[in-house]
Amino acid sequence: MSRNLTPDASGLKDWSDAEIARAIRDGVRRDGTPLKPPMGYGFYKTMSEADMAALIAYLRSLKAQPFGG
């Protein structure tokens, strides 16, 4: 099942930047449970802070979409 990466309440609205970065870099959800493939977190492990900030800013700029929308 896909996840909602938009700033909707069913997605990343309540996630902090640090929580988003941890999910992307380390494959760990807010509650500490691991993300499962196909999340390619291994590819993002060494992403620079500047690139991560830009990626998070992009995700936050998306139009909020309810899950499944």
ABEGO torsion letter per residue (X at the ends): XBBBABABAABAAABBAAAAAAAAAAGBBAAGBBBBOABAAAAAAABBAAAAAAAAAAAAABBBBBBGX
